[in-house]
Amino acid sequence: MTIEQRRAFVGQKLESIGETVTSWSKKNSLDHRIVNDLIDGKFLGTRGVTLKARTQIEAFFGNIFDN
């Protein structure tokens, strides 16, 4: 999945439940900037806080990351 496809998929799913990335992140006790950076491919989410965020993102959205 490309970054553009990932952004569109996440946006559509969040829109369908009336959420934004910021509100979804806050509800899941995550920093919205980290969530955005993971979706944009700036972070891989392999250790620490980014791994926790990636795990929660994948639990909600499914496997949207290529790795």
Secondary structure by P-SEA (a helix, b strand, c coil): ccaaaaaaaaaaaaaaacccaaaaaaaacccaaaaaaaaaccccccccaaaaaaaaaaaaccccccc
